[in-house]
Amino acid sequence: MQISSQTELTWICAMHNSTANTLHTPGTCNETLSTQSTSSQFSLGVLVLLAFLMVLLALVTILGNILVILAFIMDRNLRHRSNYYFLNLAISDFAVGAFCMPLYIPYSLTGKWQLGRGVCKLWLAMDYLLCTASVFNIVLISYDRFLSVTKAVSYRAQQGITSNPVVKMVAIWVFAFLLYCPAIFFWEHVAGRSTVAVDQCYAEFYHNWYFLLCASTLEFFLPLLSVTYFNVHIFHNIQRRQRRGSTQDCEPPRSGSLSWRFCFLPRPGASSTPSEAEDSVSSSMKPKKGSLATESSSPSRTNSVTPENYFSVSLFARNRSKLQQDKKIAKSLAVIVCVFAICWAPYTLLMIIRGACQGTCVHNSLYEITFWLLWLNSSLNPFLYSLCHVKFRMAFMKILCPRKFATLRSGSF
């Protein structure tokens, strides 16, 4: 009975598609048949496993991004200009896990949309809006890091202006809405009819190759080129400063041997923070236990610590600390951008190919995998924050392990 019904469905779809081709309109029965065959080819155990993994991914996305939002609310140290963009990204990723994933899981497993056309339109609009906003937020974060490294003076001068990041955050949501949502809501009215089956839920432009190519260019290809450009310039800036600093590390002494002594001070590496670096420099400049006192009591008075020497050494330490900080920024940004490219590239390319061949050259299971890989990016972002940023890591520890955080904080004093 199941074989005969499947054969009958295949015959009906063939008749429907031949009629659609005569009318020069894309048929939707291919999509229905591929979805139903995908859900029916798995056993009950496999469906349960898939449902468990999908629900688990949604929970990880929700809880991880809630943690980021709570950390930003509870820890004032995170209320930095650049971290507002991370908050904006966490909000969009949280909504993906809280709204988009739960509504899609039954549809993905059964192949049928049971919530009606109105909820379908809302889900499509939210899904495209949130994912596009997430991409634009990554671009904005990259641009902000680019300014902080390459134009540090003007960037620091605007630190107290909160209206500037707020305007950019609002603009991201407006641009993300305008890219897809008008087409989702009004495409069938402009075309005069809907090509989506009653029990299916996908955008009307699903098989329109020209629209998908233009939208994907604005949503993925241009952002990827932008963040790549920002990253390359950040690394070039750091390399140029490193070469300049290496030639100035051990200059001939101008007013005594103090410059030579500073060349042998421990450099603030990856394990030391900028404040620790400056503390090490300032403590080495203090005549505590006779090192400098002995030099000042010697007949040569050129070795004494003058305000000019102290200022030059302190400035040197501050510049070196800023360089180390920018290195960490560049590494963390590179990780976030690489994960974004890996998660988004397969889906974007398959979506364009699928639209060009009207869905016949890409297997539905492969498309589903790339679709969930795209959503995986929203689950990974909170872990990338804690992996790449010490302040976020400490804020997470303050929320999840308050006793351990209190112990570490008391031990630091």
Secondary structure as UniProt FT lines:
FT   HELIX           2..22
FT   TURN            23..24
FT   HELIX           29..40
FT   HELIX           44..74
FT   HELIX           76..78
FT   HELIX           81..95
FT   HELIX           96..100
FT   HELIX           101..110
FT   HELIX           116..150
FT   HELIX           152..157
FT   TURN            158..160
FT   HELIX           163..191
FT   TURN            198..199
FT   TURN            204..207
FT   HELIX           209..216
FT   HELIX           217..221
FT   HELIX           222..248
FT   TURN            249..250
FT   HELIX           258..263
FT   TURN            270..271
FT   HELIX           274..285
FT   HELIX           291..297
FT   TURN            302..303
FT   HELIX           307..356
FT   TURN            357..359
FT   HELIX           364..388
FT   HELIX           390..400
FT   HELIX           402..412
//
